Each structure stands twice: as C-alpha cells, then as structure tokens.
Amino acid sequence: MSDQDTPGRSDAAHRFFVTPFFESNAPTLSTTVGECMTTRVLSCHPDDTVYSAALTMLDGKVSALPVLAGEQVAGVLSLSDLLYRLKTPHGTIADALIEWLGGRSPDLRKHAAFRVRDAMTKPALTIAASDTVETAARCLLDHHIHQLPVVDGDRMVGIITRRDIISLLTAWAEQAAGGEKGV
C-alpha cells in the first residue's frame, strides 16, 4: 500500500509530506522574528493598576502584556501572574476570587488596586528581531510561555506569539501543498 493509498490522506497532504520541505519554495524556520512578529502591541506600565491592565488584556483579547518603562521591556504581565503570583491578604488573586465567588470576601476591589510592578514577571524573556523563528519557537516551548517581546537593542519593536508561529507554519504548509487550504 502506497502513502497515496492511505485512507484519510488528501492529495495536498500527500504532496506536503512526501515532497521534502526543503525542495519547496516555502520559507524556512530560519525566517527572522522581525519578518513575522506583530508590531501593534498592547502594553502597560509598571505603575498601572492590575485592574486597568486586566481590562486591557480582556478588551484586546490577549493573555499577556509587555510592561514598558519608556521603550524598554521591564517585565511581562500575564493572566497567570494576575491569578497566581500576586499575593493578597487572602493568598493569591485566585484564592481571593474563589472566596469572593463563595460570598466569604465581599471586597475584591482593593486587590485590583495593586500595581502591575507587584505582579509582573521580571526580568522578561525577550528575543531579538534578527533571531530565527526556530529560536523563538524553542524559547516559547522551553519556558512554557505564549509570547515573547521582540527587541532591537533595548527598545521593544514587536511581539511574537505561538499564534504568529502557527500562522506562519500554516501558510508554509499551504504553499508547499500548492495553495490548498485544510492540509
């Protein structure tokens, strides 16, 4: 039975898996981060309240924000930081939220007044715009994170996320399969 006869495998998928990737005209994982990063980045400041940063994340549908002091990355604030790292008189925000939902702690508002600098991860892992997508992907996976601020020297110039990398890989797969979607 040949690969082409394998049940459930489309012609496009067959071409993608059988044709060596390096023979296609698709970009490689040596593509630079600067070529595929997102340049319009939501961010916050270390002196912002946790509440305002959380609203920015919710409104922007992002799971983390680079924390900028000027143009330099001072840290990263993630939803996990908000829930599990920020200590309150009730333990973590997650603990306080559970108590509040259970009716045992009616005033969660005072916890929202904490500053971003109290909850952010610092120092932030960053990546240079000139680094490869492969390097970015390895860093994201090795550190169990979803995004990396992209820097040029000390200045933040963008962000690369797991979504950016998956989008790039999907585009490469479609290109290698002759432009067919749903490979």
C-alpha positions in Angstrom: 0.0 0.0 0.0 1.5 3.3 -1.0 1.2 6.6 1.0 -1.2 7.9 -1.6 -3.5 4.9 -0.9 -3.5 5.7 2.9 -7.1 6.3 3.9 -7.9 9.9 5.1 -4.9 11.4 3.5 -5.7 14.1 0.8 -3.6 14.7 -2.3 -2.5 18.0 -0.8 -1.4 16.4 2.4 0.4 13.7 0.4 2.3 16.3 -1.6 3.2 18.1 1.6 4.5 15.0 3.5 6.1 13.3 0.6 7.8 16.3 -1.0 10.8 17.2 1.1 10.1 20.6 2.8 13.5 22.0 1.6 12.5 21.4 -2.0 9.6 23.7 -1.9 9.8 27.5 -2.2 8.4 27.8 1.3 10.3 29.9 3.8 12.3 28.0 6.4 12.5 28.2 10.2 15.5 30.5 9.6 13.0 33.2 8.7 13.6 36.1 11.2 11.3 37.0 14.0 11.2 40.5 12.6 9.6 39.2 9.4 6.6 37.7 11.2 6.2 39.5 14.5 3.2 41.6 15.4 4.1 45.3 15.6 0.9 46.7 17.0 1.3 45.6 20.6 -0.8 46.3 23.6 1.3 47.1 26.7 1.1 48.5 30.2 3.3 50.5 32.5 4.7 49.2 35.9 2.7 51.9 37.7 -0.6 51.0 36.1 -3.2 49.2 38.3 -3.7 45.5 37.9 -7.3 46.3 37.2 -6.5 48.6 34.2 -4.0 46.0 32.8 -6.6 43.2 33.2 -9.2 45.3 31.3 -6.6 46.0 28.5 -6.0 42.2 28.3 -9.7 41.4 28.2 -10.5 44.2 25.7 -7.6 43.2 23.4 -8.2 39.5 23.8 -4.6 38.8 24.8 -3.3 36.7 27.6 -0.3 38.9 28.5 1.1 42.4 28.2 4.6 43.6 27.9 5.3 46.0 30.7 7.1 49.0 29.3 9.2 51.6 31.1 9.6 54.0 28.2 10.5 51.8 25.2 12.3 49.2 27.4 10.7 46.0 28.5 10.6 46.0 32.3 8.6 42.7 32.5 5.6 40.8 31.3 2.2 40.6 33.0 0.2 37.5 32.1 -3.2 36.3 33.2 -1.4 33.6 35.2 0.6 36.3 37.0 -2.6 38.0 38.0 -4.2 34.8 39.2 -1.3 33.0 40.9 1.6 35.3 41.6 0.1 38.4 43.0 -0.1 38.0 46.8 -3.0 39.5 48.7 -4.1 39.3 52.3 -6.3 36.3 51.2 -3.4 34.5 49.5 -3.4 34.9 45.7 -5.9 36.7 43.5 -7.2 33.2 42.5 -7.8 32.5 46.2 -9.5 35.8 46.8 -11.7 35.3 43.7 -12.7 31.9 44.9 -13.6 33.4 48.3 -15.4 36.3 46.7 -17.4 34.0 44.5 -18.3 31.9 47.5 -19.5 35.1 49.3 -16.8 35.0 52.0 -14.8 38.0 50.8 -17.0 40.8 49.5 -14.3 43.4 48.7 -12.2 42.2 45.8 -11.9 45.8 44.6 -8.9 46.5 46.9 -6.9 43.8 45.3 -7.4 45.3 41.9 -5.6 48.5 43.1 -2.3 46.6 43.2 0.2 47.9 40.7 1.5 45.9 37.7 5.0 46.0 39.1 3.8 43.9 42.0 2.6 41.1 39.8 4.7 41.1 36.6 7.3 38.6 35.7 10.7 40.2 35.7 13.0 40.2 34.0 11.1 39.4 30.9 12.4 36.9 28.4 12.8 38.7 25.1 14.1 37.9 21.6 15.9 39.9 19.0 14.1 40.8 15.8 17.1 39.3 14.0 16.7 35.9 15.7 15.1 33.0 13.8 11.5 31.8 14.2 13.0 28.4 15.2 14.8 30.1 18.1 11.6 31.9 19.1 9.6 28.6 19.0 12.1 26.8 21.1 12.1 29.6 23.7 8.3 29.6 23.9 8.2 25.8 24.3 11.2 25.5 26.7 9.8 28.2 29.0 6.1 27.3 28.7 5.1 30.8 27.6 2.9 32.1 24.8 4.5 35.3 23.7 7.9 37.0 23.6 8.5 40.7 23.4 10.8 41.4 20.4 13.6 43.9 20.9 16.1 45.8 18.8 18.8 46.6 21.3 16.9 47.8 24.4 13.8 49.0 22.5 10.7 46.9 22.1 9.7 46.7 18.4 7.0 44.0 18.5 5.9 40.7 19.9 5.9 37.1 18.6 3.3 34.7 19.8 2.6 31.0 19.4 -0.3 32.1 17.2 2.1 34.0 14.9 4.3 30.9 14.5 1.3 28.6 13.9 0.0 31.1 11.3 3.4 31.1 9.6 3.6 27.2 9.6 0.1 27.0 8.2 1.0 29.4 5.4 4.1 27.4 4.6 2.1 24.1 4.6 -0.5 25.6 2.2 2.3 27.0 0.0 4.1 23.6 -0.1 0.8 21.9 -0.9 0.1 24.1 -3.9 -2.0 26.7 -2.2 -4.7 24.3 -1.0 -6.2 25.0 2.5 -7.0 22.4 5.0 -3.9 20.4 4.5 
